[in-house]
Amino acid sequence: MTSSSKSVHIVGGGLAGSEAAWQLACAGVPVVLHEMRPVRGTDAHQTETLAELVCSNSFRSDDAVNNAVGLLHEEMRRANSLILRAADTHKLPAGGALAVDRHGFSADVQAALLAHPLVELRREEVTGLPPADWDSVIIATGPLTSPALAEAIRQQSGQESLAFFDAIAPIVHFESIDLSIAWKQSRYDKGGPAGDGADYLNCPLSKDEYDAFVAGLLAGDKTEFKEWEHNTPYFNGCQPIEVIAASGPQTLRFGPMKPVGLRDPRTGHRPWAVVQLRQDNALGTLWNIVGFQTKLRHGEQTRIFRTIPGLQNAEFARLGGLHRNTFLNSPRLLDATLRLRAMPRLRFAGQITGCEGYVESAAIGLLTGRFAAAERLGRAPSAPPATTAMGALLGHITGGADAATFQPMNVNFGLFPPLPGTLRGKERKQALSTRALRDFDDWLSPAPLAAD
């Protein structure tokens, strides 16, 4: 492995920044990784560990054949992703999803980076535009970018940063869950990467209990917005549960509380609605309430969530919260390799680019790391084909989306170029996945980055 002598600077030690650092170091390029925690905290982080998982412990579906997120997992594995390696090492039972032990996962990522001889970690806040002598910089500060840096980027780009609200789900102590009511089962008994088909705890609600719960959500005391926040939208993937409930009394039964594929062992019948909890740590002592992001005040959360059968005595390790996220109008501001058009020495990675989700953020970090490494090593950066999950996501961010209406986006098969013919449903998804992995392997093969 040859080493380029001049460092690439990365601002932000979340999933995207950590993955970018790993890709650069494994290519033989030295990295200085700047992380402001614990010098300056954020509204959502609880630790100073690199790659801390804030909103959820799930990387979502791990099905590489039928699901675009699972396909993205597989592409990242093939590209020597540190984030996916740590996720696979610390996976937990979660049906067909890839969920991880938060603390083990983050500790593993941090240990790998600190052990690499080409990675230097500096605990400091970058309070403005990076110094001019940093000729290659990746800004991976995520949706919680420090105000000073966000303002410097806004002034340099000449555009207002967009913003949306993101909510956090509560976590419950396992020992406080009533297992005479709650039972373990995945929908349709589907197993996953670390599971056996009984990976979720299910709390059943009758029609009357469901109606009372929805009424409580709607009436509950909620966090008030500051004046400057009133026109900030929610991202649909993390809408607070009470916002979903406000769109119609049955909405939750077709969303996070849908009972399909589940049967209450006490009755043998499908409940009217179900609240699911997913294991949150390797010990199994903490479980998060799936899809229950909320802006309810803490006292209201405790009162209302304890009306759920099985959670009547629930003790909470963490209650839900709400924070404001920012992201760039990337189709207008960034080029095809994620450089700021107005200042090409700056690249952007992760959620600040307008991708949404842990996996997507890490994937964009992976790409920026590879792009920056190629430049340092005297090669032309090469983007993955648009037929791949990474290429489709990159294309959406850097020009496929309409700049006038740009909003955060999860990877999905709708971003992929269509296939010839008339394939539908699973056959179409499987054909798209087959094509993607073939094209991704072809993209990797000409000049693969060195493995650590």
C-alpha positions in Angstrom: 0.0 0.0 0.0 1.6 3.3 -1.1 1.0 6.4 0.9 0.3 9.9 -0.3 2.1 12.3 2.0 -0.5 15.1 2.2 -3.5 14.6 4.4 -7.1 14.9 3.5 -9.1 16.6 6.2 -12.5 15.3 7.2 -14.9 17.4 9.4 -17.3 15.3 11.3 -16.9 11.8 12.8 -20.3 10.3 12.2 -21.1 7.4 9.9 -20.2 9.3 6.7 -17.0 10.9 8.0 -15.8 7.6 9.6 -16.5 5.7 6.4 -14.7 8.3 4.3 -11.7 8.2 6.6 -11.5 4.5 6.3 -11.7 4.5 2.5 -8.9 7.1 2.3 -6.6 5.4 4.8 -7.1 2.0 3.1 -6.1 3.6 -0.2 -2.9 4.8 1.4 -3.9 8.4 1.9 -3.4 10.0 5.4 -6.4 11.5 7.0 -7.0 14.1 9.8 -10.5 13.5 11.2 -12.0 16.5 13.1 -14.8 15.7 15.5 -16.2 18.4 17.8 -17.6 16.1 20.4 -17.1 16.4 23.4 -15.6 19.9 23.0 -19.0 20.9 21.7 -22.1 18.7 22.0 -25.2 18.4 19.9 -28.9 18.3 20.7 -29.1 14.6 19.9 -25.8 12.8 20.6 -25.2 11.2 24.0 -21.6 10.1 23.7 -18.3 11.3 22.2 -17.8 8.0 20.2 -17.3 8.1 16.5 -20.2 6.8 14.4 -22.8 7.1 17.2 -26.2 6.0 16.2 -28.8 8.6 17.3 -32.3 8.0 16.0 -32.5 4.2 15.7 -30.3 1.1 15.8 -31.6 -0.3 12.6 -29.9 -0.3 9.2 -33.3 -1.5 7.8 -33.7 -4.4 5.4 -30.7 -6.6 4.7 -32.4 -8.3 1.7 -30.0 -7.6 -1.2 -32.3 -9.4 -3.7 -35.6 -7.6 -3.2 -34.8 -4.4 -1.4 -32.8 -1.4 -2.4 -31.4 -0.8 1.1 -30.3 -4.4 1.3 -28.7 -4.0 -2.1 -26.8 -1.0 -0.8 -25.6 -3.0 2.1 -24.2 -5.6 -0.2 -22.5 -3.0 -2.5 -20.9 -1.4 0.6 -19.6 -4.8 1.8 -18.0 -5.4 -1.5 -16.3 -2.0 -1.3 -14.6 -2.7 2.0 -17.0 -0.7 4.1 -16.0 -0.3 7.8 -19.6 0.7 8.7 -21.0 -2.5 7.3 -18.2 -4.6 8.7 -19.0 -3.2 12.2 -22.7 -3.6 11.7 -22.3 -7.3 10.7 -20.1 -7.9 13.7 -22.6 -6.4 16.2 -25.9 -7.4 14.6 -29.0 -8.2 16.7 -32.1 -10.2 16.0 -34.5 -8.0 14.0 -36.4 -10.1 11.5 -35.2 -9.3 8.0 -33.6 -6.1 9.1 -29.9 -5.4 10.1 -30.1 -3.9 13.6 -27.0 -3.5 15.7 -25.9 -3.1 19.3 -25.3 0.7 19.3 -22.4 0.9 21.7 -20.5 -2.1 20.4 -21.0 -0.9 16.8 -19.7 2.6 17.5 -16.8 1.4 19.7 -15.7 -1.0 16.9 -15.7 1.8 14.3 -13.7 4.1 16.5 -11.2 1.4 17.5 -10.6 0.5 13.8 -9.9 4.1 12.9 -7.7 4.9 15.9 -5.7 1.7 15.2 -5.0 2.7 11.6 -1.6 4.4 11.2 -2.8 6.8 8.6 -5.7 8.2 10.6 -5.3 11.1 13.1 -8.3 12.1 15.2 -8.5 15.7 16.5 -11.2 16.5 19.0 -12.0 20.1 18.0 -14.7 22.2 16.4 -14.1 23.6 13.0 -15.9 27.0 13.4 -15.8 28.4 9.9 -14.6 27.5 6.4 -11.6 25.2 6.6 -8.2 27.0 6.3 -7.0 27.6 2.7 -4.0 25.3 3.1 -6.4 22.4 3.5 -6.6 21.7 -0.2 -8.8 18.6 0.1 -11.6 18.6 2.7 -14.7 16.4 3.2 -17.4 18.0 5.3 -19.4 15.2 6.9 -21.0 17.1 9.7 -24.4 15.6 9.2 -27.8 17.2 10.0 -26.5 18.7 13.2 -23.7 20.8 11.7 -22.4 23.4 14.1 -24.1 26.8 13.6 -20.8 28.6 12.8 -19.8 26.1 10.1 -23.3 26.0 8.6 -23.3 29.8 8.3 -19.9 29.8 6.6 -21.1 27.2 4.1 -24.3 29.1 3.5 -22.3 32.3 2.8 -19.9 30.6 0.5 -22.5 28.7 -1.5 -24.8 31.7 -1.9 -27.8 29.5 -1.0 -29.9 29.1 2.1 -29.5 25.7 3.7 -32.7 23.8 3.8 -34.0 22.3 7.1 -36.4 19.7 8.4 -37.3 18.2 11.7 -36.2 14.7 12.8 -37.6 12.9 15.8 -36.1 10.2 18.1 -37.9 7.2 19.4 -37.9 6.2 23.1 -36.1 3.1 24.5 -37.6 0.9 27.2 -35.9 -1.3 29.8 -36.7 -5.0 29.0 -37.3 -6.0 32.6 -40.2 -3.5 32.8 -42.1 -5.0 29.9 -45.1 -7.2 30.9 -44.4 -10.5 29.0 -47.7 -12.0 30.1 -49.1 -9.5 27.5 -46.3 -8.8 25.0 -45.0 -11.7 22.9 -42.0 -12.3 20.6 -42.7 -12.6 16.9 -41.6 -11.1 13.6 -44.2 -10.4 11.0 -45.0 -13.6 9.2 -42.3 -15.3 11.4 -39.7 -13.9 9.1 -36.1 -14.4 10.3 -33.1 -12.1 9.5 -29.4 -11.8 9.7 -29.2 -12.5 13.4 -32.8 -13.6 14.1 -35.0 -16.7 14.3 -38.4 -15.3 13.3 -39.3 -14.1 16.8 -37.2 -10.9 16.9 -39.7 -8.3 18.0 -41.8 -7.8 21.1 -45.4 -7.1 20.3 -47.9 -5.3 22.4 -51.5 -5.8 21.2 -54.3 -3.2 21.3 -58.0 -3.7 20.9 -60.1 -1.3 19.0 -61.1 0.6 22.1 -57.5 0.7 23.4 -56.2 1.9 20.0 -58.8 4.7 19.8 -58.0 5.8 23.3 -54.3 5.7 22.5 -54.7 7.9 19.4 -56.9 10.3 21.3 -54.1 10.6 24.0 -51.5 11.2 21.3 -53.5 14.0 19.7 -54.3 15.7 23.1 -50.9 15.3 24.6 -48.7 18.3 25.4 -46.0 18.7 22.7 -42.8 20.5 22.3 -43.3 24.1 21.1 -41.5 25.4 18.1 -39.3 28.4 18.2 -40.4 31.3 16.0 -37.8 30.5 13.3 -38.8 26.8 13.2 -42.5 27.2 12.3 -42.1 26.8 8.6 -39.7 23.8 8.8 -41.2 20.6 7.5 -40.8 17.1 8.8 -38.9 14.4 6.8 -41.5 11.8 6.0 -39.3 8.8 7.1 -39.1 10.1 10.7 -42.4 11.8 11.3 -43.5 12.0 14.9 -46.1 9.4 15.7 -48.6 12.1 16.8 -48.1 13.9 13.4 -49.0 10.6 11.6 -52.0 10.2 13.9 -53.3 13.7 13.1 -53.6 12.8 9.4 -56.4 10.3 10.2 -57.7 8.1 13.0 -56.7 4.8 11.2 -53.3 6.0 9.8 -51.2 4.3 12.5 -52.9 1.0 11.9 -51.5 1.1 8.4 -48.1 2.4 9.5 -46.0 1.7 12.6 -48.9 0.0 14.4 -50.0 -2.3 11.6 -50.9 -5.8 12.9 -50.4 -7.8 9.7 -48.5 -11.0 10.0 -48.9 -11.2 13.7 -51.2 -13.3 16.0 -51.7 -12.8 19.7 -50.9 -16.2 21.3 -53.4 -15.6 24.0 -56.3 -15.4 21.5 -55.0 -16.9 18.3 -56.2 -13.9 16.4 -54.7 -10.8 14.8 -55.0 -7.8 17.2 -56.7 -4.6 16.0 -53.2 -2.8 16.3 -49.8 -3.7 17.5 -46.9 -1.7 19.0 -43.6 -3.4 18.2 -40.3 -3.1 20.1 -36.9 -4.1 18.7 -33.8 -5.1 20.6 -31.4 -2.2 21.0 -28.3 -3.7 22.6 -26.4 -7.0 22.6 -27.4 -7.8 26.2 -31.1 -7.5 25.3 -31.7 -5.2 28.2 -32.9 -2.3 26.1 -35.7 -2.2 23.5 -36.7 0.7 21.3 -40.3 1.3 20.3 -40.4 1.0 16.5 -41.7 4.0 14.6 -42.5 5.9 17.8 -40.5 9.1 17.1 -42.2 11.8 19.0 -42.3 15.5 20.0 -44.4 14.8 23.0 -43.0 16.3 26.2 -41.3 13.8 28.4 -44.0 13.6 31.1 -46.6 13.1 28.4 -44.6 10.3 26.8 -44.4 8.4 30.1 -48.1 8.8 30.7 -49.4 8.0 27.2 -47.0 5.2 26.3 -47.8 3.4 29.6 -51.4 3.1 28.3 -50.1 0.5 25.8 -50.9 -3.0 27.0 -47.6 -4.6 28.1 -46.0 -1.3 28.7 -48.1 -0.2 31.7 -45.1 -0.4 34.0 -42.5 0.6 31.4 -39.3 2.3 32.6 -37.6 4.4 29.9 -33.8 4.4 29.3 -34.3 7.3 26.9 -37.4 9.3 26.0 -38.1 10.6 22.5 -37.0 14.0 21.3 -37.0 16.4 18.4 -34.1 18.1 16.6 -33.8 20.4 13.6 -31.7 19.0 10.7 -30.0 20.9 7.9 -29.0 19.9 4.4 -27.7 21.5 1.2 -29.6 22.0 -2.1 -27.1 19.5 -3.5 -28.4 19.3 -7.1 -27.7 23.0 -7.4 -24.5 23.3 -5.3 -22.5 20.1 -5.8 -20.8 18.5 -8.8 -20.9 14.9 -9.9 -18.2 13.9 -7.3 -19.8 15.9 -4.5 -17.5 18.9 -4.6 -18.9 22.4 -3.9 -19.0 24.1 -7.3 -18.2 27.4 -5.7 -15.1 26.0 -3.9 -14.0 22.6 -5.3 -11.6 21.8 -2.5 -14.6 21.1 -0.3 -16.6 17.9 -0.7 -19.7 17.0 1.2 -20.8 13.6 2.6 -23.7 12.1 4.5 -27.0 13.6 5.5 -25.9 17.2 4.9 -26.0 16.3 1.1 -29.7 15.5 1.3 -29.6 11.7 1.5 -31.6 10.2 4.3 -30.7 7.2 6.5 -27.7 5.7 8.2 -26.8 3.4 5.3 -27.3 6.1 2.7 -25.1 8.5 4.7 -22.4 6.0 5.1 -22.5 5.1 1.4 -22.1 8.7 0.3 -19.2 8.9 2.8 -17.7 5.9 1.2 -17.9 7.5 -2.2 -16.4 10.8 -1.1 -13.5 9.0 0.5 -12.8 7.1 -2.7 -13.2 10.2 -4.9 -10.8 12.2 -2.6 -8.3 9.2 -2.6 -8.3 9.0 -6.3 -7.4 12.7 -6.6 -4.6 12.4 -4.1 -3.2 9.4 -6.0 -3.3 11.2 -9.3 -6.3 9.3 -10.7 -9.6 10.6 -12.1 -12.4 10.0 -9.7 -14.8 7.4 -11.1 -18.5 7.3 -10.0 -20.4 4.0 -9.8 -22.9 3.4 -12.7 -26.4 4.8 -12.2 -27.6 1.2 -12.4 -26.1 0.5 -9.0 -27.6 1.5 -5.6 -24.7 3.8 -4.8 -24.8 5.3 -8.3 -28.6 5.8 -8.3 -28.4 7.6 -4.9 -25.4 9.7 -6.0 -27.2 10.6 -9.2 -30.3 11.8 -7.4 -28.2 14.0 -5.1 -26.0 15.5 -7.7 -28.6 16.3 -10.4 -31.3 13.7 -10.8 -33.6 15.5 -8.4 -35.3 18.8 -9.1 -33.3 21.5 -7.3 -36.5 23.6 -6.9 -38.2 20.9 -4.8 -35.2 19.0 -3.4 -35.9 17.0 -0.2 -34.0 14.2 1.6 -34.3 10.8 0.0 -33.8 7.2 1.0 -32.4 4.8 -1.6 -35.2 3.1 -3.5 -35.6 1.3 -6.8 -37.5 4.3 -8.2 -34.1 6.0 -8.5 -32.7 3.3 -10.8 -32.8 3.5 -14.6 -35.6 1.3 -15.8 -35.1 -2.2 -17.3 -36.2 -3.1 -20.8 -39.3 -5.2 -21.0 -42.4 -5.4 -18.7 -41.1 -7.0 -15.5 -43.2 -6.2 -12.4 -43.1 -6.7 -8.7 -40.5 -9.0 -7.2 -39.1 -10.1 -10.6 -38.4 -6.4 -11.5 -36.6 -5.8 -8.1 -34.6 -9.0 -8.5 -33.5 -8.1 -12.0 -32.6 -4.6 -10.9 -30.5 -6.1 -8.0 -28.8 -8.6 -10.3 -27.9 -5.8 -12.8 -26.7 -3.6 -10.0 -24.3 -6.0 -8.4 -22.9 -7.0 -11.8 -22.3 -3.4 -12.8 -20.9 -2.6 -9.3 -18.3 -5.4 -9.5 -17.3 -4.1 -12.9 -16.8 -0.6 -11.4 -14.7 -2.0 -8.6 -12.5 -4.2 -10.7 -10.4 -1.8 -12.8 -8.6 0.0 -10.0 -9.8 -1.3 -6.6 -8.6 0.6 -3.5 -6.1 -1.2 -1.4 -7.5 -3.2 1.6 -6.2 -2.5 5.0 
